[in-house]
Amino acid sequence: MNDAMGIGLLGCGVVGSGVARLLLEKSDRLASRAGRPLVLRRVAVRDLHKERPVELPRSMVTIDPIAVIRDPDIQVVVELIGGVTDARQYVLEALTAGKHVVTANKALLAQHGAEVFECARKHERTVAFEASVAGGVPIIAAVSQSLAANQITSIQGILNGTSNFILTAMAEQGQCYEDALREAQKLGYAEADPTLDVDGGDAAHKLAILAQIAFGIAVPFAAITRRGITDLHAMDLRFADELGYTIKLLAEAWLDGKQVALHVEPVLLRKTDMLAQVRGAFNAIQVVGDVVGETLYQGPGAGMMPTASAVVADLIDLAVGRAQRTFQSLKLWSATNTGFTMQSPMEVRSRFYLRLLVEDRPGVLADICKALAKEEISISSVIQHEALDEQEGEVVPLVIMTHSAPTGNFLKALRHIDAQKSISAPAVYYAIAD
């Protein structure tokens, strides 16, 4: 075999421990597939005395990330510390020092991808990041390599396992959001502070990376329309079910001519849709190419060993030399003009689910229909559950399914509807992925 590839690990939390375990316990298998030994030489941690699920030689562990980066026996630095500020510093230092970098840090790439990749090109190094989007699901390789003959036309993804676990519990067990979140935290699927998962931020970071690979556009995080699941009511899951749909937090990108539309939000999917059947903490991504048609990738999107699997796969690719060739050819986050631009969210066309709490009296439905018609929005179906008694003026839920319309027109109609005196609460709406 050729000379060993020395590896330095920054961070030894959940994923870092999994990577270390693979490198230490499966060294013969990995060496066989990489063509040379993959040797873990040093590990930087915050706390030397913290117990970890992997046993590391004391001489290997340090609290100094720079010492790892500057070690002459290390050719690849694996960044798994999370966050953005420190991670950015260490990744740039590693590239400048002539090291290749493997990272699972989606926030870093989404916010500083151009800077990181330009630094890598300047120093003729490679950044590999398969683990940054869907954990153990090899979506980066699929889009960038396996589907290279295609122009990607759309991406629909369940990219956050925490949110999908919560929505599954709400839909199948009838739990409220708060109870489902507590269960997710108890099982280790959700952090103590789950904000980035449930507000769509995590999925938006991942979508920005996929948009760069599929369409060559650098998307500012703030430019991605984003709604989370914290306000999702069990009532809407129930009504969606009655109509033959389920609700999933989707990260979506689709091509309309030369414009790319992006959003992360709860969306109604028909129960027969493949993504609608993805349960629990799993991730799934449906990618449509103009040559291959529809493809689907599914698997565990987080966790120690699934994510470690993707990280170590990148290490093998670096050892073999595949990652370097792919990095050079893709020219990600470069000034290359693909001709694609971002579409205004207001121009995106969709069908919509609209749920209102209205007074049960004559003329209310006519006023709502008038507001929709004024913005040229036609109605596909209406469901109004009967009042509990015959008393006029009782508040009842009204569900309207629209035909396709520009989002801007729909939101304008909503402002008029919400202003009507017969509406007792702000309108609730979600896009329909038909």
Secondary structure, DSSP 8 states (H G I E B T S, - for coil): ----EEEEEE--SHHHHHHHHHHHHSHHHHHHHHSS-EEEEEEE-S-TT---SS---GGGEES-HHHHHT-TT--EEEE---SSHHHHHHHHHHHHTT-EEEE--HHHHHHHHHHHHHHHHHTT--EE-THHHHTTS-HHHIIIIITTTS-EEEEEEE--HHHHHHHHHHHHH---HHHHHHHHHHTTSS-SS-HHHHTSHHHHHHHHHHHHHHH-----GGGSEE--STT--HHHHHHHHHTTEEEEEEEEEEEETTEEEEEEEEEEEETTSTGGG--TTEEEEEEEETTTEEEEEEEE-SSHHHHHHHHHHHHHHHHHTHHHHHHHHH-TTSS---S-EE--GGG-EEEEEEEEEEE-STTHHHHHHHHHHHTT--EEEEEE---SSS-TT-EEEEEEEE--EEHHHHHHHHHHHHTSTTB-S--EEEEE--
